[in-house]
Amino acid sequence: MTLTYARLQHFRSYSDGSFEFDPGVNIIVGPNASGKTSLLEAVIVGLQGSSFKARDAELLQHGADWARVDLGFEGSLRVCKWQYQQDKLTKTFDIDNNPYKRLSHQKTEPVVLFEPNHLLLLHGSPELRRSFLDDLISQLKPDFASIRRHYKRVLTQRNALLKQHHQPSTDQLFVWSLRLSELGGRIVAERVNILEQFNEVMSELYSTIAGNETSVTLQYNSLLPTSNYETKLLHKLEQNIARDHMVGFTTFGPHREDIEILLNNQPASQTASRGEVRTLLLALKMLEAQFIEEARGKKPILLFDDVFSELDGKRRQALVGFLKPYQSIITTTDADVVVGHFSERANILAL
């Protein structure tokens, strides 16, 4: 599907803004705080059902009691609406006049986002790396988002018991530990599987972008063996009830694990240069788009939020070549940094 236009009403800083898009490269130019990121956020909400950076209540323009995002496609219209009713915010979707309370996997549209926080992926917290992987799997696997939500709910319930003044009984915790280990086993299996897919092609792609042969490995770091993970996690949870009660939270499980990237068998977080970090991220985003396209049978829309300037000439050229088959929306504060790299016409929208 090709996005043709977007209309934002009472969304973030927009009272009523409309934008038209071309099938190829679209460049959004404007100073900081002019609404560039909000426009990308609106596109993602319409395509995926939720924001990548905020809760629903934060998306409404200050003082507004409703908001609306319309996304037009060739022969199709997607609408997301927010409305306060008796101090409660409701969100609804409308796809070609069919209403939905939530977008199922089948009703979402594929998208790849590259934004400044991704530059912290290697050196930031493990949660960033877990979220990157889980967000990707959610676009690839129809049931993974539901598994992920259920895991978080069960974890919250188990942690609530652990925070009680008196240590909960083994029987009380067992139900939650059993369910947590079942869901945790499915999450880890999917994470390991997607990392194996990355490792099949990552070294070759990275070497092509960098211009020198480099070995790249994505490694899943867990205190438990990933084979038969469900059984091992249940055993560990039962074994550590006293410790978990003492600290007040669950100390083992997928929510405590990490992904490490190795360059020539050395931890990239410790040894990678600034250029190597950006090459890694660019390669990850390229493969993310490829995996999504293969799994969904359609090309994702690519959204690049003010990261073009973070790449040097070689990496910009690699990105330009990668963008050609896709519809893309690129935001920038400096049009000259971006426009000159596209020999074919780019659609420029000034904010």
C-alpha positions as CSV (number, residue, x, y, z in Angstrom):
1,M,0.0,0.0,0.0
2,T,1.2,3.5,-0.8
3,L,0.4,6.3,1.6
4,T,-1.0,9.2,-0.3
5,Y,-2.0,11.7,2.4
6,A,-2.3,12.3,6.1
7,R,-4.5,14.6,8.1
8,L,-3.9,15.3,11.7
9,Q,-6.5,17.0,13.9
10,H,-5.8,18.0,17.5
11,F,-2.9,15.5,17.4
12,R,0.2,16.7,19.3
13,S,0.9,20.3,18.2
14,Y,-1.4,20.1,15.1
15,S,-4.8,21.7,15.2
16,D,-5.4,20.6,11.6
17,G,-2.6,19.7,9.3
18,S,-2.7,17.9,6.0
19,F,0.2,16.4,4.0
20,E,0.4,14.7,0.6
21,F,3.0,12.0,-0.1
22,D,4.6,10.6,-3.2
23,P,5.2,6.8,-3.7
24,G,9.0,7.2,-3.4
25,V,11.1,9.5,-1.2
26,N,9.3,12.2,0.9
27,I,11.5,14.7,2.8
28,I,9.9,16.6,5.7
29,V,12.0,19.7,6.4
30,G,11.6,21.9,9.5
31,P,13.3,23.3,12.6
32,N,13.4,21.4,15.9
33,A,10.0,21.2,17.6
34,S,8.1,22.0,14.4
35,G,6.1,18.7,14.4
36,K,8.3,16.5,12.2
37,T,8.4,13.6,14.7
38,S,4.7,14.0,15.5
39,L,3.9,13.5,11.8
40,L,5.8,10.2,11.8
41,E,4.2,9.2,15.1
42,A,0.7,9.8,13.6
43,V,1.6,7.6,10.6
44,I,2.7,4.8,12.9
45,V,-0.4,5.0,15.1
46,G,-2.5,4.7,12.0
47,L,-0.6,1.8,10.7
48,Q,0.3,-0.1,13.9
49,G,-2.3,1.1,16.4
50,S,-0.1,2.7,19.0
51,S,2.7,5.3,19.3
52,F,6.4,4.4,19.6
53,K,7.0,7.0,22.3
54,A,3.9,8.0,24.2
55,R,0.6,6.9,25.8
56,D,-2.7,7.8,24.1
57,A,-3.5,10.6,26.5
58,E,-0.3,12.4,25.5
59,L,-1.1,12.4,21.8
60,L,-4.0,14.9,22.1
61,Q,-3.3,18.5,21.6
62,H,-3.2,20.4,24.9
63,G,-6.7,21.2,26.1
64,A,-8.4,19.1,23.4
65,D,-11.0,16.5,24.2
66,W,-10.7,14.6,20.9
67,A,-8.1,13.9,18.2
68,R,-8.1,12.2,14.8
69,V,-5.6,10.9,12.3
70,D,-6.7,10.1,8.7
71,L,-4.3,8.1,6.5
72,G,-5.3,7.9,2.8
73,F,-4.1,5.1,0.5
74,E,-4.8,4.3,-3.1
75,G,-8.5,3.2,-2.7
76,S,-8.4,2.9,1.0
77,L,-8.8,5.1,4.2
78,R,-7.6,4.4,7.7
79,V,-8.8,6.6,10.6
80,C,-7.8,6.6,14.2
81,K,-10.0,8.6,16.7
82,W,-9.6,9.6,20.3
83,Q,-12.4,10.9,22.4
84,Y,-12.8,11.8,26.1
85,Q,-16.2,10.5,27.4
86,Q,-16.9,11.1,31.0
87,D,-13.2,11.7,31.7
88,K,-12.3,8.4,30.1
89,L,-10.3,8.4,26.9
90,T,-11.4,5.9,24.2
91,K,-9.6,5.1,21.0
92,T,-11.3,3.6,17.9
93,F,-10.2,2.7,14.4
94,D,-12.0,2.8,11.1
95,I,-10.7,1.0,8.0
96,D,-12.8,1.6,4.9
97,N,-15.9,2.3,7.1
98,N,-15.4,-0.8,9.2
99,P,-15.0,0.0,12.9
100,Y,-12.4,-1.7,15.3
101,K,-11.5,-1.2,18.9
102,R,-8.0,-2.5,18.4
103,L,-5.9,-3.4,15.3
104,S,-5.2,-7.1,15.1
105,H,-2.0,-8.2,13.4
106,Q,-3.9,-8.7,10.2
107,K,-5.3,-5.1,10.3
108,T,-1.9,-3.5,10.8
109,E,0.4,-2.3,8.0
110,P,4.1,-2.9,8.0
111,V,6.5,-0.1,8.9
112,V,10.2,0.4,9.8
113,L,11.2,3.3,12.0
114,F,14.7,4.6,12.5
115,E,14.8,7.4,15.1
116,P,17.5,9.0,17.2
117,N,17.0,6.7,20.3
118,H,18.1,3.8,18.1
119,L,21.6,5.3,18.1
120,L,21.7,4.2,21.8
121,L,20.9,0.6,20.9
122,L,24.4,-0.7,21.5
123,H,25.3,1.3,24.6
124,G,21.9,1.9,26.1
125,S,19.9,-0.3,28.5
126,P,19.1,-4.0,27.8
127,E,15.4,-2.9,27.6
128,L,16.2,-1.0,24.3
129,R,17.6,-4.1,22.7
130,R,14.8,-6.3,24.0
131,S,12.2,-3.8,22.7
132,F,13.9,-3.6,19.3
133,L,13.8,-7.4,18.9
134,D,10.3,-7.8,20.3
135,D,8.8,-5.0,18.2
136,L,10.2,-6.6,15.1
137,I,8.9,-10.1,16.0
138,S,5.4,-8.5,16.7
139,Q,5.3,-7.4,13.0
140,L,6.4,-10.9,11.8
141,K,4.3,-13.2,14.0
142,P,0.5,-12.8,14.3
143,D,0.3,-13.9,17.9
144,F,3.5,-12.5,19.4
145,A,2.2,-9.1,20.5
146,S,-0.5,-10.9,22.5
147,I,2.0,-13.3,24.1
148,R,4.1,-10.2,25.0
149,R,1.2,-8.4,26.6
150,H,0.1,-11.5,28.6
151,Y,3.7,-12.0,29.8
152,K,3.8,-8.4,31.2
153,R,0.4,-8.9,32.9
154,V,1.4,-12.2,34.6
155,L,4.8,-10.6,35.6
156,T,2.9,-7.7,37.2
157,Q,0.7,-10.1,39.1
158,R,3.6,-12.2,40.3
159,N,5.5,-9.1,41.4
160,A,2.5,-7.8,43.3
161,L,2.5,-11.0,45.4
162,L,6.2,-10.7,46.0
163,K,5.8,-7.2,47.3
164,Q,3.5,-8.3,50.1
165,H,4.8,-8.0,53.6
166,H,4.5,-11.7,54.3
167,Q,6.1,-14.1,52.0
168,P,3.4,-15.6,49.7
169,S,2.9,-19.3,49.8
170,T,4.5,-21.6,47.2
171,D,1.0,-22.5,46.1
172,Q,0.0,-18.9,45.6
173,L,3.0,-18.2,43.4
174,F,3.1,-21.5,41.5
175,V,0.1,-20.6,39.2
176,W,1.8,-17.3,38.2
177,S,5.3,-18.9,37.9
178,L,3.9,-21.7,35.7
179,R,2.2,-19.3,33.4
180,L,5.2,-16.9,33.3
181,S,7.5,-19.8,32.3
182,E,5.1,-20.9,29.6
183,L,4.9,-17.5,28.0
184,G,8.6,-16.8,28.7
185,G,9.5,-20.0,26.8
186,R,7.6,-18.8,23.7
187,I,9.2,-15.4,23.8
188,V,12.7,-16.7,24.1
189,A,12.2,-19.2,21.3
190,E,11.1,-16.4,19.0
191,R,14.0,-14.2,20.0
192,V,16.5,-16.9,19.4
193,N,14.9,-17.7,16.0
194,I,15.1,-14.1,14.7
195,L,18.7,-13.8,15.9
196,E,19.6,-16.9,13.9
197,Q,18.1,-15.2,10.9
198,F,20.1,-12.1,11.5
199,N,23.3,-14.1,11.8
200,E,22.8,-15.8,8.5
201,V,23.1,-12.5,6.6
202,M,24.4,-9.8,8.9
203,S,28.2,-10.2,8.3
204,E,27.8,-10.0,4.5
205,L,25.5,-7.0,4.6
206,Y,27.7,-5.2,7.2
207,S,30.8,-5.9,5.2
208,T,29.2,-4.5,2.0
209,I,28.2,-1.3,3.7
210,A,31.5,-0.8,5.5
211,G,33.7,-1.8,2.6
212,N,35.8,-4.3,4.6
213,E,35.2,-7.9,5.6
214,T,33.8,-8.1,9.2
215,S,32.3,-10.8,11.2
216,V,29.0,-9.8,13.0
217,T,27.2,-12.0,15.5
218,L,24.1,-11.3,17.5
219,Q,24.1,-13.3,20.7
220,Y,21.3,-13.9,23.1
221,N,22.5,-13.5,26.7
222,S,20.5,-15.4,29.3
223,L,21.4,-16.9,32.7
224,L,19.4,-20.0,31.6
225,P,20.1,-22.3,28.6
226,T,17.7,-21.4,25.8
227,S,16.9,-25.0,25.0
228,N,14.0,-26.3,27.1
229,Y,13.8,-22.8,28.5
230,E,10.3,-23.1,29.9
231,T,11.1,-26.0,32.2
232,K,14.4,-24.4,33.3
233,L,12.7,-21.0,34.1
234,L,10.0,-22.6,36.1
235,H,12.6,-24.5,38.2
236,K,14.6,-21.2,38.7
237,L,11.4,-19.3,39.7
238,E,10.5,-21.9,42.3
239,Q,14.1,-22.1,43.6
240,N,14.3,-18.3,44.1
241,I,11.0,-17.4,45.8
242,A,12.7,-16.2,49.0
243,R,15.2,-14.1,47.1
244,D,12.5,-12.6,44.8
245,H,10.4,-11.8,47.9
246,M,13.3,-10.1,49.5
247,V,13.9,-7.8,46.5
248,G,10.2,-7.5,45.6
249,F,10.4,-8.5,42.0
250,T,11.0,-11.5,39.6
251,T,14.7,-11.8,39.0
252,F,14.6,-14.4,36.2
253,G,12.9,-14.4,32.9
254,P,12.9,-12.8,29.4
255,H,12.4,-9.4,31.0
256,R,15.9,-9.6,32.5
257,E,17.8,-10.8,29.5
258,D,19.9,-9.1,26.9
259,I,21.2,-9.2,23.3
260,E,24.8,-8.6,22.6
261,I,26.4,-7.7,19.2
262,L,29.9,-9.0,18.5
263,L,32.2,-7.4,15.9
264,N,35.0,-9.9,15.0
265,N,34.1,-11.8,18.2
266,Q,34.6,-8.6,20.3
267,P,31.7,-6.9,22.1
268,A,30.6,-4.0,19.9
269,S,29.4,-2.0,22.9
270,Q,33.0,-1.8,24.1
271,T,35.0,-1.7,20.9
272,A,32.9,-0.3,18.0
273,S,33.7,3.2,16.7
274,R,31.1,5.8,15.9
275,G,31.1,4.8,12.3
276,E,30.9,1.1,13.1
277,V,27.9,1.7,15.4
278,R,26.0,3.5,12.6
279,T,26.9,0.8,10.1
280,L,25.5,-1.8,12.5
281,L,22.3,0.1,13.0
282,L,21.8,0.7,9.3
283,A,22.3,-3.0,8.5
284,L,19.8,-3.9,11.3
285,K,17.2,-1.6,9.8
286,M,17.8,-2.9,6.3
287,L,17.3,-6.5,7.4
288,E,14.3,-5.5,9.5
289,A,12.6,-4.2,6.3
290,Q,13.6,-7.3,4.4
291,F,12.3,-9.7,7.1
292,I,9.0,-7.8,7.4
293,E,8.5,-7.8,3.6
294,E,9.2,-11.5,3.4
295,A,6.8,-12.3,6.3
296,R,4.0,-10.0,5.3
297,G,4.2,-10.2,1.6
298,K,4.2,-6.4,1.2
299,K,6.8,-3.6,1.4
300,P,6.9,-1.7,4.7
301,I,6.8,2.1,4.7
302,L,10.2,3.4,5.9
303,L,10.3,6.3,8.4
304,F,13.6,8.0,9.2
305,D,13.5,10.6,11.9
306,D,16.4,13.1,11.7
307,V,19.1,10.4,11.4
308,F,20.4,11.1,7.9
309,S,22.8,13.7,9.3
310,E,24.2,11.1,11.6
311,L,25.6,9.1,8.7
312,D,28.8,9.9,6.7
313,G,29.0,9.9,2.9
314,K,29.5,6.1,2.5
315,R,26.6,5.2,4.8
316,R,24.3,7.8,3.3
317,Q,24.9,6.3,-0.2
318,A,24.2,2.8,1.2
319,L,20.9,4.2,2.7
320,V,19.9,5.9,-0.5
321,G,20.4,2.7,-2.5
322,F,18.4,0.8,0.1
323,L,15.5,3.2,0.0
324,K,14.8,2.9,-3.8
325,P,12.2,0.1,-3.8
326,Y,10.3,1.5,-0.8
327,Q,8.1,4.5,0.0
328,S,9.9,6.5,2.6
329,I,9.4,9.6,4.8
330,I,12.6,11.3,6.0
331,T,12.6,14.2,8.4
332,T,15.5,16.7,8.6
333,T,16.3,20.1,9.9
334,D,18.6,20.7,6.8
335,A,17.2,19.9,3.4
336,D,20.7,20.2,1.8
337,V,22.0,17.3,3.8
338,V,19.3,15.0,2.3
339,V,18.0,16.2,-1.0
340,G,21.4,16.2,-2.8
341,H,21.7,12.5,-2.4
342,F,18.7,11.7,-4.5
343,S,19.2,11.9,-8.2
344,E,15.5,11.2,-8.8
345,R,12.9,13.7,-7.7
346,A,12.0,13.7,-4.0
347,N,8.8,15.2,-2.6
348,I,9.8,18.0,-0.2
349,L,7.3,19.2,2.5
350,A,8.3,22.2,4.5
351,L,6.9,22.7,8.0
